[in-house]
Amino acid sequence: MCSGGSEVEVKRVFIGAGCNRIVNNVSWGASGFVSFGAHNAVAIFCPKSAQILTTLPGHKAVVNCTHWLPSSKFLFKAKHLEQHYLLSGDADGAIILWELSLTDGKWRQVLPVPQLHKKGVTCIDGIMVSNIEAMFASTSSDGTVCLWELVFPLTSGGNCKLSCLDSFSVGPKPMVALSLAELPGDSEQIVLAMGGLDNKIHLYCGGRTGKLVHACELKGHTDWIRSLDFSLPLGINGEVNNIFLVSSSQDKGIRIWKMALCSSMSNGHGVYKKEEISLSSYIEGPVLVAGSSSFQISLESLLIGHEDWVYSVKWQPPLISVERDSYYQPESILSASMDKTMMIWQPEKTSGVWMNVVTVGELSHCALGFYGGHWSPNGDAILAHGYGGSFHLWKNVGNDNWLPQKVPSGHFASVTDIAWARAGDYIMSVSHDQTTRIYAPWKVQASLQDGEFWHEIARPQVHGHDLNCLAVVHSKGNHRFVSGAEEKVARVFEAPLSFLKTLNNANLQKSCSSDDVLDDVQILGANMSALGLSQKPIYVQAVHNAPERSGIDGLDTLETIPDAVPTVFTEPPIEDQLAWHTLWPESHKLYGHGNELFSLCCDHKGELVASSCKAQSVAVAEVWLWQVGSWKAVGRLQSHSLTVTQMEFSHDDNFLLTVSRDRQFSVFSVTRTGAGEISYSLLSRKEGHKRIIWSCSWNPHGHEFATGSRDKTVKIWAVERDSIRQLTTLPQFMSSVTALSWVGLRDQKVNGLLAVGMENGQIELWNLSCNRADDGSIATPGLAAALAVRIDPFICHASSVNRLAWKKNEEDHTSMQLASCGADNCVRVFDVTVE
């Protein structure tokens, strides 16, 4: 509760995250939602809105794979289900079962699956045996395979029944691909196909309750098996007596295997004789014996078309037959490859030869390709996830015309720093994935839908080193920021014309609020350098004068970096546009530090930028001050003996607060003379905590500040003349405090909200109210602190919160926005309402 009995309400506005770069990481459910791993969180996104809806905390290690029950393949069995379930497996071998209630959209963790895997889970695949019963198999890099039975509750809120049917070892070469299916016929037999490092496909059979026995092996691939998928025995005329298995491999090939019930092959019907003499006649392979039935396995087709490893193959989910009002299995396969293409394969109507009928993506120099491809439940959209943690979605708008669609995007490594733009119209983040990204609300006019959705609208920096810190420059004029990476140089960037116009489109502004800024900017965009370090400007005049490229000169080869084409976007850009065409030019380099940059901050007037680097001595731990504009070093502040972890200027820019790994904080007095010169002095240095101090934040309307530490405490201090006085210590937190941000409320000088981020991913908001004397100092009893709200874990981070930042809002102190970033690859924005 806040002062005066008012309440604080927190809602999720936006979650930006990239997908873990792991095969089997993504699953598209019959619910219509897509699940994926974002570091140790399981993220859920809605393809229709291109928004991440929630993240599920619970895993302690990186999430390797997710699988929906029912998946998109079993939509026909999920029409009346109110609860859908999701399995997620991580790098420690843990599997968690989650439940989604479709009626209210609420998630809950049902139960952790008993941990039989000792190493990372590599694949999970499941089938719906009936409306309330599922079976799934899991495999691990420790060489074990487990088969599970899951019975769903008949009523909402009931308990699931989970039992392990079988667990066995496959030897020293682990399996990385699984597919589970019910065999056709009335035998109630299950077949499990698995493949991995020994280049063979292993088939296991068994009853629904018994043990699995090794039935046979399929040989043919010459490299690791990467993906397997069974078709469903659903024909247009009802049940069929055969099923197909499709397999893909690092040998760049795809194989389709036919499993036909032997009795149906020997009955002499003409249809089978015709098949024997057709072009697609099979090469006879082993016979699979399952219970009282046996199946002849044959190679139906070999598909060659990809130019790199084929990581994923999937049968199209069943479609409904309008004439018979029943579902049938389409003869259509989706493949995704490291060559950055996805292909749809179908047999030609006359000859039956399987052909590539659709290709999306591009053979590209843009990093590496796709880790997996997925069908939407009704087969009208396909989704790929790629090397850069990115999603790529295409929708069939008719006649096999597949067009790219908007998708969520974000960092695919820990997000280290975040900052609001000068006017609060976008947020900027940096990450260990070596990119700087800009997210903004893209306002939609009321013709179709009213409101705004957040999207990534630019990627100003794509670097060759991990990025650690960022400072947005608050001075008037063009948008600028400074970033620091795992290098000794800080780099200054300035917004190009294409970004300024795109931002206007996002804000639904016809022209920039300051047209003179648009007139002054002569740089349209930027080009990537060969080493991925400096970004060179593209001038407006140069674009006008550029000759048209034609013929061979206009082709990008795999060895060259393409020229950027700076573009003014009228709708949120997609991944390929973001990766190349939204860069900002680098205007200055700031040399001085002896080690890698660690933290940056800018004062409120936009005149000074402070920087620090990793350090183990007093000389290296000094803070450098840089003058905005000339970008000259105007100060070197010595106080700490180890790395300065965060810095912040007071609201009037008279003080600079620094906190360090040496457990001390320092307050420097900074004064500016009329000639633009800077003078500074150390006001005070204190050992504020018993462990590393990770974070600090000033009261935006006073000279009080907070410090947060690994010792799980937050302390509030006040600057009084030439000394520092401790006002209070908040009650000890459950985890290390890694991020703080203080915002003013209502009458500003009295009330404030302090956002506290922790190593376990949790965020709490604390109400702080100061009892001020007439001279502005804190009177006795000082400062009162009370917990206002603990943010719901399902919208918080799943691992350490790295930075918190309130949006500056001078008019309305009842409705505010808080941005956060964390080690779970996520950038988050919350609406905070004080009632």
C-alpha positions, 0 to 999 in steps of 0.5 A: 500500500502507498501513502494515504492508503492508495494502491499500486497496480502493475500490468504487463505492457511489453516483453521483448525476448529472443529464442534460445539458439537450440534445435527443438526449442519451439513448439506451436500448440493447438491453442494457437500459441507458440512456446519457446525458451528464452534463457531459463524462462519459457516464453509464450507468444501469440502469432496474431498480435506478434506479442509475447504474452507471458514468461513462465519461471521455474527452470534453473538452467537454459530451456532446451525444448518445449512441446505442447499437448496437444500440439498443432498436429492434434488440433482435431482432438482438442476442439473441446479442451478448456485446458492445454498443457505444455512440457519444457525441458532444460539443460539440467535434465529437468522437465516441467508440466504447465497448464494453460486455462483457455477461458481466463488465459491463466498459467500454472505450474502443474508439477515437475516431472520426476527427474530421470535424466541426468543431463540436458533434455534434447527432445520431447515429443508427444501424442494425444491418445484420446481427449484426456490422455496423452503419451510423450517421450523425452531423450537426453544427452546422457543417452536415456530415453523415457516414455510417459503417460499423462492423464488430464483432469476431467474438471478444471483445477484437478490434478494430472496423473503422470506415470513413467511407462519405460526408461532405457539407455541407448548407449554412448551415442545419444539421441537428439530427435524423437517422434511418437505415433500410434500404429494404424489398425486395432492393435493399440501399438505405439511406435517410437522413432529416434535418431541421433549421432549414429546416423541410424533411425531406431524404431521401438514398439510396444503396447500403451502400458508395456515396455518398448522393444527395439524393432528395427533400424533404418539406414541411409543417412550419412550424418547425424539425424536431426529431425523425425516426424510421423504422419497421422493415419487419417485418409480422406476416406477414413482410416488408412493402413499405413503411415509415413515417417519423414527424417532429416539429417546433417547430410542435407537430405530428407527421406520419407519412409513408408510403413504399410500394414503387411495384410493390406499389401498382400491382399492383391487390390489393384491400388497396391499393384499400381503403386508397385510399378509407379515412379514412387515405388519403394525400396523394400526395407525391414519388417516391423513387428508390433504385437500381432501386426507387422509393417513393411518399411520402404523408402518412399522418397529422397528429397534433395534441395537444401544446401546445408544441414536440415534441422527440422521436418514436419508433416502438415497438421490434418485438414478437415474434409468438407464433403465428409466432415472428417480430418485427413492427413495432407501430403505436405512436408515443411523442412527448415535448414541452416541454409536459411530457407524453409521448403514445402514439399508435396507429391506431384499429382500425376507422377507422385514424385515429391517436389519442392513447391514453396521456398521461403527465406533466402540463401544469405550472408545474414549470419546462419540459418534456421534451427527449426520450422513449424506449421500453424494448427490449420496449415496456413502459416509457417514459422522458423526460428533462426541463429540470431534468436529471431523468428520468421513467420510467413502466411499463405494469403492464397494460391501459395502466396506466402508473405512475411508477417510481424513476429516478436523479437529481442535479444538472445543473450543477457540484456545488460543495460536499458534506458529511456529516450530523452522524450520517453518515446522509445527504450534502448537496450544493449546485450551480450548478443552484441546488439543495441535495439530500440523498442517503441509503441507503434500506434495504430489508427482506429480504422482497424484497431485502436491502440498501440503494440510495442515492437522492435523498430531499429537495431542501431548497433550490431557489434563485434564485442559483447555490449555492457552498458549504454547512456542516452544523451539528454541534450537538445537536438538529434537523438544520441547515445553512447555504448560500451562493450568488451573493449576499451573504447566507448562509441557515440552514435547519432540518429540517421534521417531514416530512423527519425522519420520511422519514429514519426510514423510509429508516433502517428506524427505527420512531421517531427516536433522539431522540423529543424532537426530533420533539416539538419540531419544529412545522414540517411543511415549507416553501413556495417564494416567488414569486422563488425566494429565501426558503422560508416554513415550513408549521406543523403547526397550520396544516395541521390547520386548513387548509380544504379547497380545492374547485372552481376554488380548488383548481386550480393555474394556470400563473401561480401557484406551487402550495402544497407538500404536505409528505409523509412518504415510505415509498419514495424520492420521484420528481422531481415530489415532490422539486421541490416537497414536500421543501423546508426552511424558512429560519430565519435570514439572515446579513448582513455580507459585501460580495460573493458567498459562496464558502466555509463551514465549521462547527466540530466542536462545532456552536458556530461557523460561518465564512464567506468571500466573493469578494474582491480586497482585504484588507477584503473577504477577511475571514472572519466567525464566526457563533454558532450559535443566536443567529446573531450575528456574533462575529468578523471575521478579517483576513489574506488579500488575495484570496478565501478558497477553503476553511476548516476547524476543527482536530479540537479546534476550537482552530484555524481554517485558511484558504487563499486565492487569494493563495497563502497559508494562515493559521492562527487561534487560536480560544478560547472563554470561559465566557460564550460569548464568542469570542477569536481571533488570527492564529497564522501566515500563510505563502505555502505554494504558487506558485499558488492554494491550492484546498484544505486538510484537518486531521489528525483526530487532531492539529495537522497539516494538508495544503494542495493547490494549482494548482501540482500539489503537496500539502504537509503542515504541523504547528502547533508552539506558535506557529509552522508547520513544513513536514513534507513535500511529496508527489510532484508530481501530474499535474494541479492539486490541487482537493480534500483530505480526511484521515481517521484509521486504526486507532490513529488518532494514527499512521496516516491516509489523505489523499484527493487530488482533482484538476482532471482528475477523478482521486482518489488515496488516500495513506497518511500515518504520523507518527512522534510523540515522547512529547510528541505533536509530530512527531519526526524524520524526521517524516511518511512518505507513500506512494500507497495507491491510485489510484481507477479512472477509470471510477468517478472524476469526468470533470472537476474534483473540487470537494470530498472528505469522509470519513464520520465513523466512530469504531468501524470504521477498516477500512471507511470511506466517502468522498464526492466532488463535481465539475464533471461534475455528479456526487456520488459515494460510495465504500466504502474498505476497509483490509485 
